[in-house]
């Protein structure tokens, strides 16, 4: 056998390599190791799969629009009503009674209107979904082709679009849900609730309407406390809504303050004109 050699040379990695010399009979059992320095062979590492790290807020439950609309309408309409009566130089007690009547009447009116509106919308959606259900039973092949054509229009290859439509059409309930979403833009299992819309509208209208009325209920006799509280409420409500809609908070606050202030100012001037004319 040959003798083992020393460490030959240097390498940047500093890792030992085993060089094997086979014996004349060619077996590895008698191999000797010669020290050398080489680069290590690294195994390929698999990249971790990206994870979904975001969620979406409920935008189809039927509560946000009536809540926002109710709060803004209650605040603006009742302040405008109070300002108009105050502009006519009415007594503080008369203004308070007027504000209470505006709160109650407006809240019930908003709730009734929201219930009727959302219920009618949901009934219409259900009727259209039933039409689609009958078509899936009556002409399943035509509906499958219609679904494939929708996917082709969205950019899928024709063969792939037909494969997707065929697979989705195997389950009647899944096919109905897909057709309703693609053709009608609704989820048949997640339609807005009219009761939720009505309740949201009632509560938030009352919360908005109580702000300009509160100073008079606490004994105020001038309009400016109601004006200051209403201005703060308008700006705050606009800023909160902007957080939901991803708009700058100051933009939402100023926009709502300007709109509400304009409504209150106009009704105050109208109340002054009517009060002087009647007086």
ZIJOPE-V693532 format. One record per residue. N is the residue number from 0. OMEGA is omega in degrees with one decimal (999 if undefined). Layout:
<<N/OMEGA> <N/OMEGA>>
This chain:
<<0/175.1> <1/178.4> <2/177.1> <3/178.6> <4/177.8> <5/177.9> <6/-174.9> <7/174.5> <8/176.2> <9/176.8> <10/-174.3> <11/-174.4> <12/179.8> <13/-178.3> <14/-179.0> <15/174.0> <16/176.4> <17/174.2> <18/-175.7> <19/172.7> <20/179.2> <21/175.8> <22/-177.4> <23/178.9> <24/173.3> <25/-178.8> <26/178.7> <27/-177.4> <28/-179.1> <29/-177.8> <30/176.4> <31/-176.8> <32/171.4> <33/-179.1> <34/174.6> <35/-178.5> <36/179.2> <37/176.2> <38/177.5> <39/175.7> <40/-178.4> <41/177.9> <42/179.1> <43/-179.9> <44/-179.1> <45/179.0> <46/177.8> <47/179.6> <48/179.2> <49/-179.8> <50/175.1> <51/-173.6> <52/178.1> <53/176.9> <54/178.9> <55/177.0> <56/179.6> <57/180.0> <58/-176.5> <59/-175.5> <60/176.7> <61/-177.6> <62/-171.6> <63/-177.6> <64/178.8> <65/178.7> <66/-179.6> <67/-179.6> <68/179.8> <69/-179.1> <70/-179.6> <71/-179.0> <72/178.9> <73/-178.9> <74/-175.6> <75/-174.6> <76/-178.1> <77/175.2> <78/178.3> <79/178.2> <80/-179.9> <81/-179.9> <82/178.9> <83/179.0> <84/178.2> <85/178.7> <86/178.4> <87/178.3> <88/177.6> <89/178.8> <90/-178.4> <91/179.2> <92/178.3> <93/179.2> <94/-179.5> <95/179.1> <96/177.9> <97/178.8> <98/177.6> <99/178.4> <100/178.3> <101/177.9> <102/-176.6> <103/-179.0> <104/-179.5> <105/-178.7> <106/179.3> <107/179.1> <108/179.2> <109/-179.2> <110/179.3> <111/180.0> <112/179.5> <113/179.9> <114/-179.0> <115/-177.7> <116/-177.0> <117/178.1> <118/178.8> <119/178.8> <120/-179.9> <121/178.4> <122/177.4> <123/179.4> <124/179.4> <125/178.9> <126/178.9> <127/177.5> <128/177.8> <129/175.5> <130/179.7> <131/177.7> <132/178.5> <133/179.0> <134/178.3> <135/177.3> <136/-174.5> <137/-176.1> <138/-176.2> <139/-178.5> <140/178.0> <141/178.3> <142/178.0> <143/178.0> <144/178.8> <145/178.6> <146/177.8> <147/179.5> <148/176.2> <149/-179.7> <150/175.6> <151/178.8> <152/179.5> <153/172.2> <154/179.2> <155/172.8> <156/-174.6> <157/-179.4> <158/179.9> <159/179.6> <160/178.7> <161/177.7> <162/179.0> <163/-179.7> <164/179.0> <165/-178.8> <166/-179.6> <167/-176.7> <168/179.9> <169/178.6> <170/-175.8> <171/-178.6> <172/177.1> <173/178.2> <174/178.8> <175/-179.5> <176/-179.8> <177/178.8> <178/179.9> <179/-179.7> <180/-175.2> <181/-174.2> <182/-175.7> <183/-178.4> <184/179.9> <185/171.7> <186/-176.2> <187/179.9> <188/-176.7> <189/178.1> <190/179.9> <191/-179.9> <192/178.2> <193/178.7> <194/177.8> <195/178.7> <196/-179.2> <197/179.7> <198/178.4> <199/-178.9> <200/-178.5> <201/-175.2> <202/-175.0> <203/173.5> <204/-179.9> <205/178.8> <206/178.2> <207/-175.8> <208/-177.3> <209/-175.4> <210/179.8> <211/-179.4> <212/-172.7> <213/179.6> <214/179.4> <215/176.3> <216/180.0> <217/173.3> <218/179.6> <219/178.8> <220/179.7> <221/-176.6> <222/-169.9> <223/176.3> <224/176.4> <225/178.7> <226/-179.9> <227/-179.2> <228/178.7> <229/179.0> <230/178.1> <231/179.4> <232/179.1> <233/-179.5> <234/-179.9> <235/179.2> <236/177.2> <237/179.3> <238/179.0> <239/179.1> <240/179.7> <241/176.6> <242/178.1> <243/-175.5> <244/175.8> <245/173.6> <246/175.8> <247/-174.5> <248/-178.5> <249/178.7> <250/179.0> <251/179.7> <252/179.8> <253/-179.9> <254/-178.8> <255/178.4> <256/179.6> <257/-179.4> <258/179.5> <259/178.3> <260/178.4> <261/179.6> <262/179.5> <263/179.7> <264/-179.6> <265/-179.6> <266/176.3> <267/178.1> <268/178.2> <269/177.6> <270/176.9> <271/-178.2> <272/-179.1> <273/-178.9> <274/178.7> <275/179.9> <276/179.5> <277/-178.7> <278/999>>
